[in-house]
């Protein structure tokens, strides 16, 4: 067993190969310091990558993940640049209580030179990438293909999440379904994220009818616990979809559940608020307008007279909580065009990892490959 080992990389983004490297080091060292070296020119901040790896290895007491800004230029032939790089690493270790290391674990040829700079042994791990044939470059080139190989905490936060919300019978399900159908050819593993609350309503009514065969919908009694369960299950469905695909389009979410709880139980019921508090980052909410949309009573809806009020609640709540949202209006084609235009723009920005051509690169870029 080594006493203090080091693993370095950009982890841009962190993937299964990185996790294998860190786990291998953790199995052979009492303490492993993982240095995440991130440049200002990269599209995913070093703090985010550090947080994802820390979450991935939260169960390993001997692994500490350290984020370090590294804008040092690339020059493999320069002793001066190697010194600049190694000093960044040394200070990152020092400020986290590590005075010396005795092993550097890497999958790169330069690992031996890096280990020598720290008077440490170099442990080469799967340089051919046979255990996990994936690289950071492959991940950045095509997230759709690489998605299963990116570590789970990163998938949850990197996923583009579009949430469709609105009052009853305003076309939320119609729009969410149309968008899912539109994007699925580009994202074949894209999952449906339907409104769990409706499914739960059916189940709750069936249970009521089992006890009282002639019961009507208005006799159902809703509780804060019902909305807590709905919000939690809605989160679970959304996160499962994010785990499978870099794009999620959801027909409602746990934040919307809080408004439906308010609708049915009033201002002082908070059963779903814990679920809403744990929402991951949202990219965009699409709020379906009630104006110009005829109310369709399918036998399960009760809020025709409150659609305007509910629409306002959505707009107010999303604004107060700082979310990006767009009111989609007009006929279904116009709504679809509005949604696709902005989603395409988000995807173009969100899924581009490459640095601009004028950006400098780090000498140890290969660590994240």
C-alpha positions in Angstrom: 0.0 0.0 0.0 1.1 3.5 -0.8 0.6 6.2 1.8 -0.4 9.2 -0.4 -1.2 8.8 -4.1 -2.2 11.4 -6.7 -4.4 11.3 -9.8 -4.6 14.3 -12.0 -6.7 15.2 -15.0 -9.1 17.6 -16.6 -12.0 15.2 -16.2 -13.7 17.1 -19.0 -16.2 15.5 -18.5 -15.5 12.7 -15.9 -16.2 9.3 -17.3 -15.9 5.6 -16.5 -12.3 5.4 -17.4 -11.5 8.2 -14.9 -13.5 6.4 -12.3 -11.6 3.2 -12.9 -8.3 5.0 -12.6 -9.3 6.6 -9.3 -10.7 3.4 -7.9 -7.5 1.5 -8.8 -5.5 4.1 -6.9 -7.9 3.9 -4.0 -7.4 0.2 -3.8 -3.6 0.6 -3.5 -3.2 3.7 -1.4 -4.3 4.9 2.0 -5.1 8.4 0.7 -5.7 9.5 -2.9 -5.7 13.1 -3.9 -7.6 13.7 -7.2 -6.6 17.0 -8.8 -9.1 18.4 -11.2 -7.2 20.9 -13.4 -9.6 23.2 -15.3 -9.0 26.0 -17.7 -11.1 29.2 -18.0 -11.5 28.4 -21.7 -13.5 25.2 -21.1 -17.2 25.2 -21.2 -17.7 23.2 -17.9 -16.3 24.9 -14.9 -13.7 23.1 -12.8 -15.8 23.5 -9.7 -18.6 21.5 -11.3 -16.3 18.7 -12.4 -14.8 18.7 -8.9 -18.3 18.4 -7.3 -19.3 15.6 -9.6 -16.2 13.5 -8.8 -16.6 14.2 -5.1 -20.1 12.9 -5.2 -19.1 9.9 -7.2 -16.5 8.9 -4.6 -18.3 10.1 -1.5 -18.3 6.6 -0.2 -14.5 6.3 -0.3 -13.1 7.8 2.9 -9.5 7.9 1.5 -10.4 9.9 -1.7 -10.3 13.7 -1.6 -11.1 15.6 -4.8 -9.4 19.0 -5.2 -10.3 21.5 -7.9 -7.5 23.7 -9.2 -7.7 26.5 -11.9 -5.0 25.8 -14.5 -4.5 28.3 -17.3 -0.9 27.4 -17.8 0.0 27.1 -21.6 1.1 23.8 -23.2 4.7 23.0 -23.9 5.8 19.5 -23.4 9.4 20.3 -24.2 9.8 23.2 -21.7 11.3 22.5 -18.3 9.9 25.9 -17.2 6.4 25.0 -18.1 6.7 21.6 -16.4 7.8 23.4 -13.3 4.9 25.8 -13.5 2.5 22.9 -13.8 4.0 20.9 -11.0 4.0 23.9 -8.7 0.3 24.4 -9.2 -0.2 20.7 -8.2 2.1 21.0 -5.3 0.3 24.0 -3.9 -3.1 22.3 -4.5 -1.9 19.4 -2.4 -0.2 21.5 0.3 -3.3 23.7 0.9 -5.3 20.4 1.4 -2.8 19.0 4.0 -0.8 16.8 1.7 3.0 17.5 2.1 4.3 14.7 -0.1 3.1 11.8 -2.3 4.7 8.5 -3.0 2.7 7.4 -6.1 1.2 9.0 -9.2 -1.5 6.9 -10.9 -2.1 7.7 -14.6 -2.9 6.1 -17.9 -0.5 8.5 -19.7 3.1 8.2 -20.9 4.0 11.5 -19.2 3.0 10.0 -15.9 6.6 8.9 -15.2 8.0 12.4 -15.7 5.2 13.8 -13.4 6.0 11.2 -10.8 9.7 12.1 -10.9 8.8 15.8 -10.3 7.3 14.6 -7.0 9.9 12.0 -6.2 7.2 9.4 -6.4 6.6 6.1 -8.2 4.6 6.0 -11.4 1.8 3.4 -11.5 0.5 3.0 -15.1 -3.1 1.9 -15.3 -4.6 0.6 -18.5 -2.8 2.8 -21.0 -4.5 1.0 -24.0 -8.0 1.9 -22.5 -9.0 -1.8 -22.9 -11.0 -1.9 -19.7 -13.0 1.2 -20.5 -12.6 2.3 -24.2 -13.7 5.8 -23.7 -12.0 9.2 -23.7 -12.8 12.8 -22.8 -12.5 13.7 -26.4 -15.1 11.1 -27.5 -17.4 12.4 -24.8 -17.1 15.9 -26.0 -17.4 15.0 -29.6 -20.8 13.2 -29.2 -22.6 13.2 -25.9 -25.4 11.1 -27.2 -23.0 8.1 -27.8 -20.8 8.7 -24.8 -23.6 9.4 -22.3 -23.6 5.9 -20.6 -19.9 6.2 -20.0 -20.1 9.6 -18.2 -20.3 9.3 -14.4 -23.8 9.5 -12.9 -23.5 12.8 -11.0 -22.3 14.5 -14.2 -25.1 13.0 -16.3 -27.7 14.4 -13.9 -26.3 17.9 -14.1 -25.1 18.0 -17.7 -28.5 16.8 -19.0 -30.5 19.5 -20.8 -33.9 19.6 -19.1 -37.0 21.1 -20.7 -40.1 21.2 -18.5 -43.6 21.8 -19.9 -46.1 23.1 -17.4 -49.5 24.8 -17.5 -53.1 24.8 -16.2 -55.6 22.1 -17.0 -56.4 21.5 -20.6 -53.9 24.0 -22.0 -51.9 21.6 -24.2 -49.1 20.7 -21.9 -49.2 17.0 -22.7 -49.8 17.7 -26.4 -46.7 19.9 -26.6 -44.5 17.6 -24.4 -45.4 14.6 -26.5 -44.8 16.4 -29.8 -41.4 17.6 -28.7 -40.3 14.2 -27.5 -41.4 12.7 -30.8 -39.5 15.5 -32.6 -36.2 15.0 -30.8 -36.2 11.2 -30.3 -34.6 10.5 -33.8 -31.6 12.6 -32.6 -31.7 11.1 -29.1 -32.8 7.5 -29.5 -32.6 6.7 -25.8 -34.9 9.6 -24.8 -37.6 8.5 -22.4 -41.1 9.8 -21.9 -41.6 11.7 -18.6 -45.4 11.8 -18.2 -47.4 13.5 -15.5 -47.3 11.0 -12.6 -50.1 13.0 -10.8 -52.6 11.9 -13.4 -51.6 8.3 -13.0 -51.8 8.6 -9.3 -55.3 10.2 -9.6 -56.5 7.1 -11.5 -55.0 4.8 -8.8 -56.5 6.8 -6.0 -59.9 6.9 -7.6 -59.8 3.1 -8.2 -59.0 2.6 -4.5 -62.0 4.8 -3.6 -64.3 2.9 -5.9 -63.1 -0.4 -4.4 -64.6 0.8 -1.1 -67.5 2.8 -2.5 -68.5 1.6 -6.0 -70.8 4.7 -6.7 -68.2 7.3 -5.7 -67.6 10.3 -7.9 -64.4 12.3 -8.5 -65.4 15.1 -6.2 -65.4 12.8 -3.2 -61.7 12.1 -3.4 -59.9 13.5 -0.4 -56.4 14.8 -1.1 -53.7 15.0 1.6 -50.3 16.7 1.8 -48.8 13.2 1.8 -50.4 12.5 -1.6 -48.6 15.5 -3.1 -45.3 14.6 -1.4 -45.5 11.2 -3.0 -46.4 12.7 -6.4 -43.5 15.2 -6.2 -41.0 12.5 -5.2 -42.1 10.1 -8.0 -42.0 12.9 -10.6 -38.4 13.7 -9.6 -37.5 10.0 -9.8 -39.0 9.6 -13.3 -37.2 12.8 -14.5 -33.8 11.8 -13.1 -34.1 8.3 -14.5 -34.7 9.8 -17.9 -31.6 12.1 -17.4 -29.5 9.1 -16.5 -30.4 7.5 -19.9 -30.2 10.5 -22.3 -28.6 14.0 -22.4 -32.0 15.5 -23.3 -35.1 15.3 -21.1 -38.5 16.8 -22.0 -40.9 16.4 -19.0 -44.6 16.9 -18.9 -44.7 18.8 -15.5 -42.3 18.5 -12.5 -42.2 18.7 -8.7 -42.4 22.5 -8.7 -45.7 22.3 -10.6 -46.8 19.8 -8.0 -46.5 22.4 -5.3 -48.9 24.6 -7.3 -51.4 21.8 -7.7 -51.2 21.1 -3.9 -51.9 24.8 -3.4 -54.9 24.5 -5.8 -56.4 21.5 -3.9 -55.3 22.1 -0.3 -54.6 25.8 0.0 -51.6 28.0 0.9 -50.6 26.1 4.1 -50.0 22.7 2.7 -46.4 21.8 2.0 -46.3 18.1 1.3 -44.5 18.4 -2.0 -42.1 21.2 -1.1 -39.2 18.8 -0.1 -39.4 17.3 -3.6 -39.4 20.7 -5.2 -36.4 21.8 -3.1 -34.3 19.0 -4.5 -34.8 19.8 -8.2 -31.7 19.7 -10.3 -30.8 22.6 -12.6 -33.4 23.5 -15.2 -32.7 24.8 -18.6 -36.1 26.0 -19.6 -39.8 25.9 -18.6 -42.4 26.1 -21.3 -45.7 27.5 -19.9 -48.7 26.6 -22.0 -51.1 29.6 -22.3 -54.8 29.0 -21.5 -56.0 31.7 -23.9 -57.3 30.5 -27.2 -57.4 26.9 -26.0 -60.8 25.3 -25.5 -61.3 23.4 -22.3 -61.8 19.7 -22.9 -63.5 17.9 -20.0 -62.2 14.4 -20.1 -64.0 13.5 -16.9 -61.0 14.0 -14.7 -60.6 17.8 -14.9 -62.1 20.2 -12.4 -60.4 23.6 -12.9 -61.9 25.2 -16.0 -62.9 28.3 -14.1 -59.4 28.6 -12.5 -57.2 28.2 -15.6 -56.3 31.9 -15.8 -55.4 32.0 -12.1 -53.3 28.8 -12.5 -51.4 30.2 -15.5 -50.6 33.3 -13.5 -49.4 31.2 -10.6 -46.9 29.4 -12.9 -45.6 32.7 -14.3 -45.3 34.2 -10.8 -43.6 31.2 -9.2 -41.1 30.7 -12.0 -40.2 34.3 -12.0 -39.8 34.5 -8.2 -37.5 31.4 -8.2 -35.3 32.8 -11.0 -36.1 30.1 -13.7 -36.0 30.7 -17.4 -39.5 30.4 -18.9 -41.4 31.2 -22.0 -45.1 31.5 -22.4 -46.0 29.4 -25.5 -49.1 30.7 -27.2 -51.0 30.3 -30.5 -52.0 27.1 -32.3 -50.0 23.8 -31.8 -47.8 24.5 -34.8 -46.8 28.0 -33.5 -46.2 26.6 -30.1 -44.0 23.9 -31.5 -41.9 26.3 -33.6 -41.4 28.5 -30.6 -40.3 25.6 -28.4 -38.0 24.0 -31.1 -36.2 27.3 -31.9 -35.2 27.9 -28.3 -34.4 24.2 -27.5 -32.2 23.9 -30.5 -30.3 27.1 -29.4 -29.9 25.6 -25.9 -28.6 22.3 -27.3 -26.2 24.1 -29.6 -24.7 25.9 -26.6 -25.0 23.2 -24.0 -23.4 20.3 -26.0 -20.4 22.2 -27.4 -17.3 21.3 -25.3 -14.5 22.4 -27.5 -12.5 25.5 -26.6 -12.3 28.5 -29.0 -9.3 28.2 -31.4 -7.5 31.1 -29.7 -7.6 29.4 -26.2 -4.5 28.1 -24.6 -4.4 24.5 -23.6 -2.8 22.8 -20.5 0.3 20.7 -20.8 -1.4 17.8 -19.0 -4.5 17.8 -21.2 -4.0 14.1 -21.9 -4.8 13.2 -18.3 -8.5 13.6 -19.0 -8.5 11.7 -22.3 
